Amino acid sequence: MVHLGIIGTGGMANAQAKAFRKLKNVKLVAACDIDENRVSDFCKEHKIASAYTDVDKFLNHPKMDAVTNVTPDPFHAPISLKAIAKKKHILCEKPLAENASDATKMTRAAKRAGIINMVQFSYRRSAALQRAHKMITSGQLGRIVHFEARYYKSWISSNIWGDWRKTPAWLWRQSSKHGSKGVLGDVGVHIVDFA
């Protein structure tokens, strides 16, 4: 049984919590967010016993083996490094870090600590990508010498989910001034991972 804590309780954390709750060998034991009401509601929804607003207290939870870091991009490296220092296995939302130097620090720290350090790429589960991988590795497509990708998002040109210029859930994806690496950090990392 893996006793798991979730740090960050936004949209992707909800998706992860729902998926983890379906696994028989995973128990969600703690959640952490700077917003006390949000983490409290999150814990109630996902039947998690312990809610924290302080990352250090969260990482000292006595029965937590692993952490999933679902915080905004600028916090991936600092929080993951704290979790690694506490010898917690870690799944970090993409992008792993805001730069190669921080990603390298995280990787080296995890190796020294002897813990598992993974990055979450949700599209790896895509049937189309799995099929493309199979076709490439089987040689069905021959020797691949070039890869080109485009990523189309309808929510930029439509207000069906809200205006991306005004809605925080979408704005951060478009602007590094709002807590991310913008569209390259949000989408570009998937394309690099596909390759």
C-alpha positions, 0 to 999 in steps of 0.5 A: 500500500502506498500512502500518498499526499497531494500538494496543490488542489486545483483542476489537475489535482482533482483528476489525479485524486479521482484516478488514484482513488480507483487504485487498490494499492494507493491510499490518499492520506494528506493534501496541501494547498495555500488556500485553506478553504480549497484544501478543506473542500478537496479533502472532503470531496476525496475522503482525505483525512489530513489537510495542510496549508504549510508544505513543511508540516505536510511533508512531515505527515507520519504515514506518507510514502509519496507525494504528487506535486500538482502546484503551479510551475514555479513551485515544482522544483522547490517543493519537489526538492523538499519532498526528496529531502524527506525521502518521499517518492515524487510524481511531479506535474509537467513541466518538471522544472522551469529550467534544465538546471533545476530539473538536473538538481531534482534528478540528482537529489532523487538518485542520491536519496534512492527514491522514485522521481517521475514527471506526469505526462497525461497524454502518454496514455493516449491511444493514438500515441500508444499506437504511433509508438508501436508502429515506430518500434515495430519498424512499420513506418521505416526509419524516422528521420524527422518529427513535426507536430502541431497542437491545436486548442479550440478554447483560445478562439472560443469562449465556451470555457471562459475568456482565456484573457480573463479566466485564471484557469486558462490565463496561466497557460498563455502567459509566463507572467501568470505563473507558468512557462506559457504555452511552451511549458503547457503544451510544448513539453508534451510535444517534446515528450511525444518525440 
